[in-house]
Structures are given as C-alpha cells and as structure tokens.
C-alpha cells in the first residue's frame, strides 16, 4: 500500500513536470534581467501620484519585455512604497541600491521625498529620475539626478506670457500655505518683472480653509486686473466660488495643480472662465495633429485605459517617461551606471507624455514651457487657448 | 472700494464662519453638560453628516428636506452606537478615559469615512440656487442665511428643551449632580445616551448645512472640531448661548484679522484669542465658575 502510494506520487510529479514543460511560454529571455528600482508614494496622502505611476511603470515594463527587452535583456522592476514619507523613501532607496543592486531608480513621487534621497543617489553614483515637480530637484543641476515633470517655473512663464499678450499688467496672487503654494509664489514674484507685470496684492490661505472672502475682498479693493491662485484642491475651488460670490469680474488664473476634472466638479459653475496651464494629457484629443506629442499621448491613454479599466491620470506619465528615457539610455550604455547617466544626459528630442525632452549637462529636466498648454474652462469643459 | 464696504464684507464672512463654529460648539456643549467630558469626535460627526448627505443626494433626485432628515437620523444612530458600545461598557468611567475613547472614535470614524468615500474632496448642491445677495457693494451667499437660520433655530429649540421639557430638565439635573439626579430617579445612563444622540444629530445638521460652502473631505472634522472647541472655551464650557456667541466672536475676529492684518495669520489670531481668554477669564464669557452650569 505504502509502496504504491510512493510510485503514485512519483508518477504524478512526473506528469506535472511534463505538462509544465509543454506549456507554451513567453519568449524565453536567456539574458540576465536589468533591474530598475522604483519608489513611488503608492499609498498615503500622495497616492494620487504614486498609484498611477506604479501602474504606468509596470505597464511599460511589460510592453518592453514583450518586445524582447533591451538588447535581449528583460527589465525587472523592483517597486517600493514610500507612503509619501521622506524617511521611508531614504530606507527604500538604500535597499534598492545596496541590496537589490538596481542600475537606476525612478521616483520618488513628491518633492520632499526626492530631496531626501538625492544625497544618497549622488553618493552611490546611481542615476535617479524623479517624478516630482519641485524646481529645486534639478536646479542647480546635480550630476546623477534627472526629472520628468514640468516645473512651476514653466507654468508661471506660460501664464505670464499670456498676460503680456493680453495686456494685463497688474495682478493679485493668492497662494496656499504649503510647499506647492510657496514654490508657486516664489516663481510668480520672481518672474513678474520680466513680463512687465506688477504684483499688487499677495494673499495666502490654509490648505483646509473654507472661506477666502476676506482675502478676495482685499484684492477687490486693489487695482488688480487679474487674480492668480496657486494651490491644490479644494482651496482653489473655494477661491473660484468666493470670487463669483463677491461678484468679481476680473479673470482668474489657476495653477496646473488643479488641472483635473475634480476641480470642475468642486467649483461647479464658478469654474467657467478660469484659465490654467496643464500638461497636454488632459486635452490630448484636442491638441493639433501637428503636435509631436499627440501620438505618444494617445497611445499611452489607450494602453492605460484598456489595461486598468480606469480613466487615465495626469500623473502616471511621469513614471512612463522616466522608464522610457531610461530604456533609451540602457540600450546604448548597457548595465553600467556611469554610462547610463552619460547617455541620459545626451537624450535629445524624446517625445514623451509630459513634453519633448532635451537633456543637456546644464538641464536635467529637459522641458520648456511648451510642455504646457493654456486651457480655459467653458461650460465645464477644457478648451485650448491658441 | 472704501473701508466700510470692505469691513462689511469681512463681517459677512465672519458671521457665516461664526455660525458654523457655533453650531459645532453646541454639540460639544450638549455632551459636556451630561458627562462633563469633551467629545473629540464631534468634528467627525459633522463630517459624517455632510458625507451622508452627499451620498444620498448626489446622483439622485431626493428632495433636500428628506435628505437632510435622513442624514440627521443616520448620524444620530451612529452617535447612539458610539455611546452604547464605547462609553457605556466602561466600568470606571473617568473623565480622561472617556476623552481618550472619543479621540479613538474620531480616528476610527475618519478611517471608515476614508474607506467609504475616498480621499478626494466632495461637494454638494446649495440649498437654494439663488444668486448672491447684494447689500451695498458687499455680497452674501444665500447658504450663509441658511446656516444662520439653522444655528438660531437649533439654539431656540435647545433652550426650550432644557428649560421647558421634563427630559431637558432631567438632563440639566444630571449635569448638575449626576449622583443626586440618579437618586432622584432620573435614569442617568439614558440621559448620557440621549446627549450623544442629540449632539450627533446637531453635528449632522451642521455638516449638511455647511458642505455646500466648505465642501467635504474625510479629514475635515479635525480642524472644524478644533475651531468648535475654541468657540466653546471662548463662550464658556457648558453654556449653550455662550457656545454660539463664542463661535461668532471667533469667526468675526478671524475674518477681520485675515482681511485687515494678514491672511497668513488667520489661524494664529484665533488661537491667540483663545489663549488670551484662558489667561484672563478661564471659565469663558458666559461660564460661571463651577457653581451652576447651563
């Protein structure tokens, strides 16, 4: 009886083996995989950034591997979650570099987490492609650090050049009292003289404030010809509603921080007439066919939406561009960190989701203000301003 | 624009916010009067009121009054469960113990709300869709009038309840001396339950009324609770009229401070006011030193 059982087990094991051998597999990539580290804030307060970034990176890695990898080597992503916390980001990047021995790191998702990991990437001489917007990440240029999102400076430039064209000379600014708002305020104040603009009022509001009428009343009593609001939801929606309530007729400009359908939902009718800069992904279908980014955008949106069955987010593209750029560099450089860095710096004219990248030794962001388009909200819809 | 219109506009903003703070402060007062503790989950009850209303009304054609009443009922039920399962089972209800429980409940409610409604901010329709009201060259949001009306309505009802009804009187007796009230045949446990239900209902009403202006997110309760608490301390712990007056003072000072001094000092001004009050008159404007409450 016992003996029979043993033979039985042996036979079954044999069969399983045979069956497994016969299953047709994806093309077997014999070469050793290229390990790439990713640190995103997949959970926590900035999960709206990290989650689509993780999804986009996984999607792109699968696509690259299906095509046969890079020079025959498949890509292997090692993804960790920072929960938006700088301390965890530091732990994660140490683990990636010294334990997982990755060739390069994509992420983190937020400016504070990125600033925390930069010294480590620099010391370990590992290329880092950040998905965070803060201008301090690549200015001044750090040898091993690159980034893919557009910066505040470009958004401000875009708004101010529109104002210059439309003869708006006096503006009031109202910014949220956090890192995003402060950075926006800095740029708004710094760039104003260049465009012949005078800032006649500077107000701020708390991220959780629910009434901005006092600040706006103050602005109403100045000679401001336009208001620029810099913040992320829900504050800017309150500003929009309060301006309507106060019957202020001067145009309101918002930052790219609210460039999502959520803002229109929150601000309701008050959203109409607002002008803001946004990445092209929000209006991908409406940008002219001559735009070099259009095919990239449409493909990314189609792939993402069909794979994850949700609407595409404006943020996943940062990781998508990061991994694509890295793939270009890896293809030329092979598994050598220093060479990867050199090749990254040489990339010119890469058409990505966030813009057309032209890296150089003095510019590790590689974008210009053309990465943004100005849109106006008309009847609850985005309309591109030519 | 001249200074007078500006100040009028600041006052409108202050009064609106003041009514919101007062409404939340009333919730604190009711529970304080029955248990002598501060319910730190009060802000979360307000948030729940707003959230339930949004869940009921967005996408459906539910008439507003029905939605209002339903949200108040749902949140009152949650308040009853809150008392029944976290406060009542305590063997030795010390003040500090109950306070810590309410903090725990507030974290729980916040977490549950985050799971159900997500982290995004939600908005709801205003009660009436009329345009802003112009007074001189200042304007007032019609929703502000609703909030003011609800605050005063509730204040009147509460006053009537405490002074004229036997249950209200029993509650006051509990607040005055729980042991003596118990000896006189007042079911003190039921009074505590009732106070939680009442203050939850109030919180829910506040939540429903303010979300068209403030919008609603799972974590809005914390700051609202803090401001309401400031209002309570300003007005005097345990005084219903004091809570509302405290709310108005806080709202108006905040608005004037933000408008005339600096908007970045808005919260600081409120808390300086609170500290000042604690130094000068710790029992608050309407508080009477440990003699008689309500």
Contacts between the chains, C-beta under 8 A, distances in Angstrom:
chain1	res1	chain2	res2	distance
A	45	B	119	7.4
A	47	B	119	7.3
A	48	B	119	7.6
A	177	B	264	6.1
A	203	B	263	4.8
A	204	B	263	5.3
A	204	B	264	4.7
A	205	B	263	6.2
A	205	B	266	7.9
A	206	B	266	6.8
A	206	B	267	6.3
A	208	B	219	7.9
A	208	B	220	7.0
A	208	B	223	5.1
A	209	B	266	7.3
A	210	B	17	7.8
A	210	B	210	7.8
A	210	B	213	6.4
A	210	B	214	3.6
A	210	B	215	7.1
A	211	B	13	5.5
A	211	B	16	6.8
A	211	B	17	5.6
A	211	B	213	7.2
A	211	B	214	7.7
A	211	B	255	7.7
A	213	B	9	6.3
A	213	B	10	7.8
A	213	B	12	7.2
A	213	B	13	4.1
A	213	B	255	7.7
A	214	B	9	7.6
A	214	B	10	5.3
A	214	B	13	5.4
A	214	B	255	4.9
A	214	B	256	7.7
A	214	B	258	4.1
A	214	B	259	3.6
A	214	B	263	6.7
A	214	B	266	8.0
A	215	B	258	6.4
A	215	B	259	7.3
A	215	B	263	4.6
A	217	B	6	5.5
A	217	B	9	4.3
A	217	B	10	6.4
A	217	B	13	7.7
A	217	B	259	5.9
A	218	B	6	7.2
A	218	B	259	5.7
A	218	B	263	7.8
A	220	B	1	6.0
A	221	B	1	4.3
A	221	B	6	5.7
A	233	B	120	7.6
A	233	B	121	5.5
A	234	B	121	4.0
A	234	B	123	8.0
A	234	B	215	5.0
A	234	B	217	6.9
A	237	B	121	7.7
A	237	B	123	7.5
A	237	B	215	7.0
A	238	B	214	8.0
A	238	B	215	7.3
A	244	B	132	7.6
A	245	B	132	4.8
A	245	B	139	5.7
A	245	B	141	5.0
A	246	B	9	7.2
A	246	B	132	7.7
A	246	B	139	5.5
A	247	B	132	6.6
A	247	B	134	7.5
A	247	B	139	5.6
A	262	B	120	6.2
A	262	B	121	7.6
A	265	B	123	6.7
A	266	B	121	6.1
A	266	B	123	4.9
A	266	B	215	6.1
A	268	B	123	7.0
